[in-house]
């Protein structure tokens, strides 16, 4: 099959690779759409330690099931992970989205329902010291039954490829202690931040404030539900948020970048007793305004991936409760993937989400 292979650091090749082997309890999916994630772009040079070549990246994917293998003889049925998810299994012809995180279903965290924190988790398109897991920048991918989710009628593959970042945003929102009518701040208006703006609105926030330096992304944030979009380059976000909230600060915050300045902005914009979900992690470590966090009794909540939000998120997209089409900047053949990675790496103006199509929909 054809795949976009990270052959070496900073070198992507559209080339032939062996077809994936389909194991017991797995399905073979013909990939119709796969989004380029910022983590893929950041991982090209090896600085993250999560994209060690050779590797097929890609974890925001949707496609069609073309083969489904039953569990091995002697096994009772689906894997512990599939049973934990309540999955009845997929069949040939099903249109599906792929959860990016594989979990065992049997470790102490999975048994508590914390599947995203599984002791044995693996992520599609990631290669690190602990494991190597090829992803979906390829014509086909073999995955366990438990990570495939059926698409609602009318939902396109390219729209379904956006369910992974939406699930990340919804998971973060679900971790926050919310009350109807809360004011929320979202720092960063990349894909996750723009999804978070919509998810917070859907969760009942009365006002959402976006903080983002890019003009195009601020405009999108306003289009997608932010009441105000602040440019941190031209003013003090803290002063602006306090003015908008009668001097109190925001009830809730989501930090969707992960660098020192943005984490600081997010924490300082909260009212006393406010809560902040930390999603972005571009930097492995950042300075925190510790004294402000302690004396203002802020709640800082780490948020990783998602756990169980896919069906609800697919439904939200299908019903139009969350708009994903405005985030799709381009849809291109997988063969052009290296060029689009380069454009994203250069931070070309106007690019938000690029979808690659390994196999045209049938």
C-alpha positions in Angstrom: 0.0 0.0 0.0 1.0 3.7 -0.3 1.8 5.6 2.8 3.3 8.9 3.9 6.4 7.7 5.8 8.6 9.7 8.2 11.7 8.0 6.8 14.1 10.2 8.9 13.8 13.3 10.9 12.5 16.1 8.7 12.1 13.8 5.8 8.6 12.6 4.6 8.3 10.1 1.7 5.2 9.0 -0.2 6.2 5.4 -0.8 5.2 1.8 -0.8 5.0 0.0 2.6 3.8 -3.5 3.5 0.1 -3.9 3.9 -0.9 -4.1 7.6 -1.5 -7.5 9.2 -5.0 -7.9 10.6 -4.9 -9.7 13.9 -7.7 -11.5 15.9 -10.3 -9.0 17.2 -9.1 -6.3 14.7 -10.5 -4.5 11.8 -8.9 -3.3 8.6 -10.0 0.2 7.7 -9.5 1.8 4.3 -8.5 5.4 5.4 -10.6 8.0 3.6 -9.5 11.1 5.6 -6.7 11.9 8.1 -6.0 15.3 9.6 -2.5 16.7 10.2 -2.2 17.4 13.9 0.1 20.1 15.3 1.8 17.3 17.3 2.7 15.6 14.0 4.2 18.9 12.7 6.1 19.5 15.9 7.3 15.9 16.0 9.0 16.0 12.6 12.4 17.1 13.9 12.5 14.7 16.8 12.3 17.3 19.5 9.2 15.8 21.1 10.6 12.3 21.3 7.3 11.0 20.1 7.9 10.6 16.4 11.0 8.4 16.1 11.5 7.3 12.4 10.7 5.2 10.5 7.0 5.8 11.3 3.7 6.4 9.6 2.1 9.3 11.5 -1.6 10.3 11.6 -4.2 9.8 14.3 -7.2 11.9 13.3 -8.8 9.4 10.9 -12.0 8.1 9.4 -12.7 5.5 6.8 -14.5 2.3 5.8 -14.1 -1.2 7.4 -13.0 -3.6 4.7 -12.1 -6.6 6.9 -13.2 -7.7 10.4 -11.5 -10.6 12.1 -13.2 -12.3 15.0 -11.3 -13.0 18.3 -8.8 -15.9 18.3 -10.2 -19.3 18.9 -10.6 -20.0 22.6 -11.2 -16.3 23.4 -14.6 -15.6 25.0 -15.3 -12.7 22.6 -14.2 -9.2 22.4 -11.1 -7.9 24.2 -11.4 -6.5 27.7 -11.0 -3.0 26.2 -13.9 -3.6 23.8 -16.1 -4.9 26.6 -15.1 -1.9 28.7 -16.3 0.3 25.9 -19.5 -1.7 25.4 -18.7 -2.4 21.8 -20.7 -4.9 19.8 -18.1 -5.0 17.0 -17.9 -3.5 13.5 -18.6 -5.2 10.2 -17.4 -4.8 6.6 -18.8 -1.7 5.0 -19.2 0.3 8.2 -18.2 3.9 8.0 -16.1 4.7 11.1 -13.9 7.1 13.0 -10.8 5.9 14.8 -10.1 6.7 18.4 -6.4 7.6 18.6 -5.8 5.9 21.9 -5.5 2.1 22.3 -6.2 0.9 25.9 -6.1 -2.5 27.5 -9.4 -2.5 29.4 -7.9 -4.5 32.3 -5.4 -2.4 34.2 -6.4 -0.5 37.4 -7.0 2.7 35.5 -9.1 1.1 32.8 -11.2 -0.7 35.5 -11.9 2.8 37.0 -13.0 4.0 33.6 -9.9 6.1 33.1 -9.0 4.5 29.8 -7.0 7.5 28.6 -4.7 6.9 31.5 -4.2 3.2 30.7 -1.0 1.7 32.0 -0.5 0.1 28.5 -1.9 2.8 26.3 -0.6 3.4 22.8 -1.4 6.2 20.4 -1.8 5.8 16.7 1.0 7.4 14.7 3.4 7.6 17.7 6.9 6.1 18.1 8.8 6.6 21.3 11.1 4.6 23.7 8.2 2.5 25.0 6.4 1.5 21.8 6.0 2.1 18.1 2.5 2.4 16.6 2.0 3.2 12.9 -0.8 5.6 12.1 -3.3 6.5 9.4 -1.3 8.4 6.8 -1.7 5.3 4.7 -4.3 3.6 2.5 -5.1 1.1 5.2 -4.7 0.7 8.9 -5.4 -2.3 11.2 -6.8 -1.4 14.6 -8.6 -3.2 17.5 -12.4 -3.3 17.3 -12.7 -1.1 20.4 -11.2 2.0 18.8 -13.7 2.3 15.9 -16.9 4.2 16.2 -19.7 4.2 13.6 -20.4 7.5 11.8 -23.9 9.0 11.9 -25.7 9.2 8.6 -24.8 12.3 6.6 -21.5 12.9 8.3 -18.6 13.0 5.8 -15.3 11.3 6.3 -13.5 14.7 6.4 -15.8 16.0 9.0 -15.4 12.8 11.0 -11.6 13.2 11.0 -12.2 16.3 13.2 -13.8 14.2 16.0 -10.5 13.5 17.6 -9.6 17.1 18.4 -13.2 17.8 19.3 -13.1 14.9 21.8 -10.0 16.4 23.4 -11.7 19.7 23.8 -14.9 18.2 25.2 -13.0 16.0 27.6 -11.3 19.2 29.0 -14.6 20.9 29.3 -16.1 17.9 31.1 -13.3 18.0 33.7 -14.1 21.6 34.7 -16.6 22.3 37.5 -19.2 24.3 35.5 -22.3 26.2 36.3 -24.8 27.6 33.9 -23.9 31.0 32.7 -20.2 30.9 33.6 -17.6 33.1 31.9 -14.8 31.1 30.3 -11.5 32.1 28.8 -9.8 30.0 26.1 -6.2 30.7 25.5 -5.1 29.7 22.0 -7.4 29.5 18.9 -5.8 26.6 17.1 -8.1 23.6 16.3 -8.4 22.5 20.0 -9.0 26.1 21.2 -11.7 26.7 18.6 -13.3 23.4 19.4 -13.2 24.4 23.1 -15.0 27.7 22.4 -17.9 25.7 20.9 -17.9 23.0 23.6 -18.0 25.6 26.4 -20.9 27.3 24.7 -22.7 23.9 24.3 -22.0 23.2 28.0 -23.9 26.3 29.0 -21.3 29.0 29.4 -22.8 32.4 29.1 -19.7 34.1 27.8 -16.6 32.8 26.2 -13.5 35.0 25.7 -10.8 33.9 23.3 -7.1 35.0 23.6 -5.2 34.6 20.3 -2.5 36.7 18.5 -3.5 35.5 14.9 -6.0 37.7 13.2 -7.6 34.9 11.2 -8.0 32.7 14.2 -9.5 35.5 16.3 -12.1 36.0 13.6 -12.9 32.3 13.5 -13.2 32.3 17.3 -15.9 35.0 17.1 -17.6 33.2 14.3 -17.8 30.0 16.3 -19.1 31.4 19.5 -16.6 33.6 21.4 -18.2 36.9 22.6 -14.8 38.6 22.6 -11.5 37.8 21.0 -8.5 39.5 22.5 -5.1 40.1 20.9 -2.4 39.7 23.5 0.1 41.6 21.4 -1.9 44.9 21.6 -3.0 44.9 25.2 -3.1 43.2 28.6 -5.5 40.2 28.5 -5.8 40.2 32.3 -7.0 43.8 32.4 -9.4 43.2 29.5 -10.9 40.0 31.1 -11.3 41.8 34.5 -13.0 44.7 32.8 -15.4 42.3 31.1 -16.2 40.5 34.3 -16.6 43.4 36.7 -13.2 43.0 38.1 -13.6 39.4 39.2 -12.0 37.4 36.4 -13.2 34.4 34.5 -14.8 31.4 36.2 -13.2 28.9 34.0 -10.3 28.6 31.6 -8.8 26.3 29.0 -5.2 26.6 28.0 -4.7 25.1 24.6 -1.1 26.1 23.7 1.3 25.0 26.4 4.1 27.6 26.6 5.1 29.8 29.6 3.3 33.0 28.4 0.0 31.4 27.6 -0.2 29.3 30.8 0.5 32.5 32.8 -2.2 34.4 30.9 -4.7 31.7 31.5 -4.0 31.4 35.2 -4.0 35.1 35.9 -7.3 35.7 34.0 -9.3 33.5 36.5 -11.3 34.7 39.4 -10.5 33.5 43.0 -11.5 29.9 43.1 -11.6 29.6 39.4 -10.6 26.4 37.5 -8.2 25.9 34.6 -7.9 22.9 32.3 -4.4 22.5 30.9 -4.5 20.9 27.5 -1.6 22.4 25.5 1.8 20.9 26.1 4.2 22.3 23.5 6.7 22.9 26.3 7.6 20.0 28.6 7.8 22.4 31.5 6.6 25.9 32.2 6.7 28.4 35.0 3.5 28.8 36.9 2.3 31.9 38.9 2.5 29.7 42.0 1.7 32.4 44.5 -1.4 33.5 42.6 -2.5 29.9 42.2 -2.2 29.3 46.0 -3.5 32.5 47.4 -6.4 32.7 44.9 -7.1 28.9 45.4 -7.1 28.2 41.8 -7.8 24.6 40.5 -5.4 23.5 37.9 -6.5 20.4 36.1 -4.4 18.4 33.6 -6.5 17.1 30.7 -5.2 14.3 28.4 -6.9 13.0 25.3 -10.4 11.7 25.8 -12.2 8.8 27.2 -15.6 7.8 25.9 -16.5 11.1 24.3 -16.4 10.0 20.7 -20.0 8.9 20.2 -21.3 12.2 21.7 -18.9 14.3 19.7 -19.8 12.5 16.4 -23.4 13.3 17.2 -22.6 16.9 18.0 -20.9 17.4 14.6 -23.7 15.6 12.8 -26.4 17.7 14.4 -24.5 20.9 13.8 -24.0 21.6 17.5 -20.3 22.0 16.7 -19.1 23.4 13.3 -16.0 21.7 11.9 -16.2 22.8 8.2 -14.8 26.4 9.0 -11.7 24.8 10.5 -10.8 22.7 7.4 -8.4 24.9 5.3 -7.6 22.3 2.7 -8.3 18.7 1.6 -5.5 17.1 -0.4 -4.3 13.7 -1.6 -1.9 11.9 0.6 0.7 12.0 -2.1 1.0 15.8 -1.5 1.3 15.4 2.2 5.0 16.4 2.5 4.2 19.7 0.8 1.4 20.4 3.2 3.5 19.5 6.2 6.1 22.0 5.0 3.4 24.7 4.6 2.1 24.1 8.1 5.6 24.1 9.5 6.2 27.5 7.9 3.0 28.7 9.6 1.5 29.7 6.3 -1.2 32.3 6.9 -4.7 31.1 6.9 -4.0 27.4 7.5 -5.9 25.8 10.4 -6.6 22.1 9.6 -5.4 20.2 6.6 -7.0 16.9 5.7 -5.1 14.3 3.7 -7.1 11.6 1.7 -5.2 8.4 1.3 -8.1 6.7 -0.4 -11.0 8.5 -2.2 -14.4 7.7 -0.7 -16.3 5.1 -2.7 
